[in-house]
């Protein structure tokens, strides 16, 4: 997903283990998967497009 914050462009990605792919509708881009507190194997990343680096990494709650 694209984000603009204070005029800067970021890309946000949310990741999860391949073994849990059945919980998220991967083949239908019009649907979102919702997993609450999936544990430390679930995480999100923000990437600063201009600086070409990861600016934030956050892991989901404890399993």
Secondary structure as UniProt FT lines:
FT   STRAND          2..5
FT   TURN            6..7
FT   STRAND          8..15
FT   HELIX           18..23
FT   TURN            26..27
FT   TURN            29..30
FT   TURN            40..41
FT   STRAND          43..48
FT   TURN            49..52
FT   STRAND          53..59
//
